[in-house]
Amino acid sequence: MNSLDATCYEKLRSILDNSREQVGLLQLQMEKNNTKYISDFSDKIDNPMICIQIPYENIIPSTIKGKQ
């Protein structure tokens, strides 16, 4: 097996490091979203009137946006 030259190796190392950083940031954002969703649902379970207070026209765009 041929060995990689230093430039190629450094480029691959940079790609790997950037990918790890991006995955870490994505995981952090997903954990934040999960915490927020759990909190939102818990609040609505504890106080169902919150659901009635949300204007209907605000719910539809958020559901459509989530499907895209």
N, C-alpha and C positions, 0 to 999 in steps of 0.2 A: 504494500500500500504506500502510495506517495504521501509525503508529509506536506502540509500546507505552508505556504510562505508566510512570513510575519504579517504582511499587510492584509492578506486574506483572513488570517486568524483573528486579527484585531477587528476587522469588519464583522466577522461572525460573532465575536465576543460582544461587540457593541449592540448588534441586533438582539442577541440573547438578553443582555442587561436591560435594554429598552423594553423588550417584551415582558420581562419579569416585572419591571416597574409599572407598565400599563396594566398587567393582570392584577397587581397589588392595588392600584388605584381603582380599578373596576370592582374588585372585591370589596374595598372600603365603601364605595358608592352604593353597592348592592346591600351591604349591611346597614347603611344609613337609611336607605329606602325601606328595607324590611322593618327596621325599628319604627319608622314613621308610619308605615301601613298598619303595623300591629297597634300602635298607639291610637291611630285614627279609628280603627275598627273597635278597639276596646272602649273608646269614648262613646261611640255610637251604640254599642251594646249596653253600656251603663246609662246612656241618655238617648233613647231613640228619637227624641224630638229634634235632635241635631239633623237627622236625615230630612225631616220636613222643612227645616229652616234653610236648607241648601236650595237655591233656585234651580228648577228643573233644567233650564237652558244651559246651566253651568255643568251639569252632569253629562249630557250627551257629547259635547266636544272632548271631554276627558276620556270617555270610553272609546270614541273613535280614534283618538290620538294613540291610545294604548294598543290598538289592534294593528297599527301601521308598522 
